Amino acid sequence: MSAKWQDKLKKREEEGTMRSLFRLENKLDFFSNDYLGMSALEISLKTKVGSTGSRLISGNSKEAEECESFLADWFKTEAALVFNSGYDANLGFFSSVPQKGDTVLYDEKIHASVRDGVRLSFASSFSFGHNNTEDLKKKILKAEGTVFVVVESLYSMAGDISPLGNILAICKLTNANLIVDEAHACGVFGEHGRGLVDSLPDSSSVFARIITFGKAYGYHGAAVLCSNQIKQFLINFARSFIYTTALPKESYSQIQERVGHDSIPQRQRQLQRNISEFRSQFPENTFVSEVNSPIQVMRIGNVEETKRNEQEFLNKGWAVKAILSPTVAKGEEGIRFCIHF
């Protein structure tokens, strides 16, 4: 192994932040993203035919097109384009839509997949303070070309919610385009799980949304919700769409049935009851998360102390995962609890 690779791995070990694959079995699930408990939902399959190529060659199908039409109608947008994962969707969107001379402004705690997509684009990019609208205003005034502002509606590493209404108002005043990653919010929030953007009175002003099906919907895949023009642009220029084998046909049917499943409102209500009950077990109020978030984070701020707390919960039979740097900034280490239906 190259010395430089070995040195980087050794540094991770010394800091106590070395990542590794693991399995936690026979424990209470406080670490998966299956918020609504839909991963165990039995869905009737309309087809058992697998994919044979990319959507642009042999992988397109009636099921894929019907799924995208359904998603566009369901989420009240012009168009939808399904990707194989949220990572693929963010990589494809941000590496292709922002052009040379444009500017991408992203919340400093945005998903890593957004950052990776921006790195692959030819646009300039800058972060702004987390949920800090004043910092965003300052950065927008200095931005050049077409400006894209990127936020998550529900942040995965702290369980806090973006001030979407204020951010959208700033974008409208400055002619910036707002993109919202709703990976952790769709399914959980909004009427029948339509997410937090749907509750905005001017939600149609949002330039694009990224939703995923591997969290609250208990399945796999993602979609970009956007205009017809942007959908056609992605089909032509998003490399993570163009050069990827399509999902199997049955996947599109599964997505459609799960997103529209009539049990979601009841699952949402029970999830909120469970969140309240969970928080009541910790009266010292040690969480930094919103009271209604399925992600509850206990901030500790020290690697060794965080790992010690993780082990204590594991010993009690709770499947939890310590969140360490570099996933979060140093000093923000903690235990993340994912609450379920």
MIZA-336945 format. One record per residue (C-alpha): residue in one letter; x negated, y negated, z. Coordinates in steps of 0.05 Angstrom, whole numbers, padded with zeros to 5 digits, always signed. Example, Ala and Ser with C-alpha at 12.3 -4.5 7.8 and 13.67 -1.06 7.14 Angstrom:
2
A-00246+00090+00156/S-00273+00021+00143/
//
This chain:
341
M+00000+00000+00000/S-00024-00070-00016/A-00053-00107+00044/K-00006-00166+00033/W+00055-00120+00036/Q+00028-00085+00098/D+00014-00151+00132/K+00085-00175+00122/L+00114-00111+00149/K+00067-00113+00208/K+00089-00184+00224/R+00162-00162+00224/E+00145-00105+00272/E+00107-00153+00319/E+00166-00202+00319/G+00215-00145+00334/T+00255-00162+00271/M+00238-00101+00228/R+00299-00077+00189/S+00316-00003+00180/L+00374+00040+00158/F+00415+00070+00213/R+00480+00108+00229/L+00524+00097+00289/E+00573+00154+00299/N+00625+00171+00352/K+00626+00099+00379/L+00679+00044+00379/D+00672+00004+00315/F+00652-00068+00330/F+00605-00075+00271/S+00640-00060+00205/N+00676-00111+00161/D+00739-00068+00158/Y+00780-00122+00193/L+00849-00097+00173/G+00832-00024+00179/M+00848-00012+00106/S+00787+00031+00089/A+00827+00091+00113/L+00889+00071+00075/E+00913+00124+00027/I+00928+00095-00041/S+00959+00133-00098/L+00912+00134-00158/K+00939+00119-00227/T+00879+00148-00263/K+00818+00191-00250/V+00779+00169-00312/G+00710+00140-00296/S+00675+00081-00329/T+00634+00092-00392/G+00596+00027-00400/S+00596-00048-00389/R+00661-00087-00398/L+00633-00116-00462/I+00620-00048-00493/S+00663+00011-00473/G+00681-00005-00401/N+00739-00052-00412/S+00808-00022-00399/K+00881-00037-00390/E+00872-00026-00315/A+00817-00079-00311/E+00858-00130-00350/E+00921-00116-00310/C+00882-00123-00245/E+00853-00191-00265/S+00922-00216-00287/F+00950-00194-00220/L+00895-00227-00180/A+00904-00293-00218/D+00979-00293-00204/W+00971-00270-00132/F+00919-00322-00114/K+00953-00377-00155/T+00896-00391-00203/E+00888-00393-00278/A+00842-00333-00284/A+00803-00280-00247/L+00741-00240-00267/V+00724-00177-00228/F+00651-00162-00210/N+00623-00098-00180/S+00606-00133-00114/G+00605-00200-00080/Y+00530-00203-00090/D+00539-00193-00165/A+00594-00246-00167/N+00553-00299-00132/L+00490-00281-00171/G+00527-00285-00237/F+00565-00349-00222/F+00509-00391-00194/S+00455-00368-00242/S+00497-00387-00302/V+00549-00442-00289/P+00504-00497-00260/Q+00461-00523-00317/K+00393-00558-00323/G+00401-00628-00297/D+00459-00609-00250/T+00455-00606-00174/V+00479-00552-00127/L+00491-00573-00054/Y+00501-00514-00008/D+00516-00507+00066/E+00452-00487+00102/K+00486-00424+00128/I+00514-00401+00060/H+00510-00328+00039/A+00441-00304+00015/S+00473-00282-00050/V+00492-00354-00066/R+00420-00376-00052/D+00393-00322-00097/G+00440-00341-00153/V+00420-00415-00147/R+00346-00395-00150/L+00359-00362-00217/S+00393-00424-00246/F+00358-00484-00278/A+00396-00533-00233/S+00367-00572-00175/S+00391-00549-00107/F+00391-00576-00036/S+00422-00553+00029/F+00464-00597+00076/G+00476-00589+00151/H+00523-00534+00171/N+00595-00560+00167/N+00565-00630+00168/T+00608-00674+00123/E+00567-00737+00137/D+00504-00702+00113/L+00542-00676+00052/K+00563-00747+00034/K+00491-00771+00037/K+00467-00714-00007/I+00522-00723-00058/L+00503-00796-00068/K+00433-00774-00087/A+00454-00716-00132/E+00446-00718-00207/G+00486-00689-00265/T+00547-00646-00251/V+00550-00633-00176/F+00571-00567-00146/V+00585-00561-00071/V+00585-00491-00042/V+00613-00469+00025/E+00641-00407+00058/S+00711-00414+00087/L+00694-00367+00145/Y+00620-00359+00160/S+00596-00289+00172/M+00539-00302+00220/A+00576-00347+00270/G+00650-00335+00257/D+00664-00409+00249/I+00709-00441+00197/S+00691-00494+00146/P+00727-00562+00148/L+00753-00547+00078/G+00803-00604+00075/N+00750-00657+00090/I+00699-00626+00043/L+00749-00622-00014/A+00768-00695-00003/I+00695-00715-00008/C+00687-00674-00072/K+00749-00707-00103/L+00723-00777-00087/T+00655-00762-00118/N+00677-00718-00176/A+00639-00659-00147/N+00661-00587-00159/L+00677-00547-00097/I+00664-00472-00097/V+00688-00432-00036/D+00663-00363-00017/E+00723-00330+00017/A+00690-00262+00027/H+00707-00258+00102/A+00772-00297+00100/C+00813-00265+00044/G+00859-00213+00072/V+00851-00240+00143/F+00878-00311+00135/G+00934-00343+00095/E+01002-00320+00072/H+00995-00246+00056/G+00919-00253+00061/R+00910-00305+00007/G+00854-00338+00047/L+00841-00407+00076/V+00838-00444+00010/D+00910-00426-00004/S+00933-00466+00056/L+00903-00531+00029/P+00957-00577-00001/D+00912-00590-00061/S+00882-00520-00068/S+00886-00525-00144/S+00830-00577-00140/V+00781-00524-00117/F+00735-00509-00176/A+00726-00435-00161/R+00733-00383-00106/I+00695-00318-00094/I+00735-00263-00060/T+00713-00193-00042/F+00748-00127-00032/G+00696-00092+00011/K+00715-00126+00076/A+00787-00137+00099/Y+00814-00097+00039/G+00771-00037+00057/Y+00748-00022-00013/H+00694-00048-00061/G+00683-00102-00113/A+00695-00177-00118/A+00726-00229-00163/V+00714-00300-00184/L+00779-00340-00184/C+00772-00398-00233/S+00798-00431-00297/N+00804-00394-00363/Q+00746-00434-00390/I+00699-00413-00333/K+00721-00341-00340/Q+00702-00341-00413/F+00636-00375-00395/L+00620-00321-00344/I+00637-00266-00393/N+00586-00296-00441/F+00531-00319-00394/A+00535-00284-00326/R+00481-00230-00333/S+00505-00191-00271/F+00571-00182-00309/I+00545-00172-00380/Y+00493-00119-00364/T+00529-00079-00309/T+00569-00016-00319/A+00642-00031-00305/L+00678-00004-00244/P+00715+00062-00255/K+00786+00051-00280/E+00816+00075-00215/S+00779+00020-00177/Y+00820-00035-00211/S+00884+00001-00192/Q+00859+00009-00120/I+00842-00065-00116/Q+00910-00086-00141/E+00948-00041-00093/R+00906-00061-00033/V+00909-00136-00044/G+00985-00134-00052/H+00998-00081+00001/D+01061-00096+00041/S+01028-00077+00107/I+00979-00136+00106/P+01023-00187+00145/Q+01034-00137+00201/R+00959-00120+00201/Q+00942-00194+00205/R+00987-00204+00265/Q+00959-00144+00302/L+00888-00166+00286/Q+00901-00233+00319/R+00929-00199+00380/N+00867-00156+00384/I+00820-00216+00377/S+00856-00251+00435/E+00852-00189+00478/F+00778-00179+00462/R+00760-00251+00480/S+00799-00246+00545/Q+00750-00192+00568/F+00695-00244+00569/P+00723-00301+00612/E+00656-00336+00614/N+00670-00357+00541/T+00602-00339+00513/F+00625-00339+00440/V+00607-00391+00388/S+00662-00368+00341/E+00732-00395+00326/V+00784-00365+00372/N+00822-00333+00313/S+00761-00306+00276/P+00752-00231+00267/I+00677-00245+00275/Q+00659-00261+00347/V+00586-00279+00359/M+00554-00280+00428/R+00494-00327+00420/I+00433-00305+00460/G+00375-00340+00425/N+00318-00292+00439/V+00298-00230+00400/E+00280-00184+00457/E+00340-00205+00500/T+00386-00196+00441/K+00360-00126+00428/R+00367-00109+00502/N+00439-00130+00501/E+00451-00091+00437/Q+00425-00028+00470/E+00470-00039+00531/F+00532-00042+00488/L+00509+00020+00449/N+00500+00057+00515/K+00573+00039+00531/G+00595+00070+00465/W+00605+00004+00428/A+00579+00004+00357/V+00549-00066+00352/K+00491-00097+00314/A+00442-00149+00337/I+00436-00208+00289/L+00363-00228+00286/S+00319-00276+00247/P+00308-00283+00189/T+00382-00266+00178/V+00396-00325+00225/A+00349-00381+00245/K+00302-00369+00303/G+00337-00387+00367/E+00405-00366+00340/E+00398-00291+00352/G+00458-00257+00382/I+00507-00200+00382/R+00562-00199+00329/F+00627-00165+00344/C+00675-00150+00286/I+00746-00142+00311/H+00794-00096+00274/F+00867-00080+00265/
//
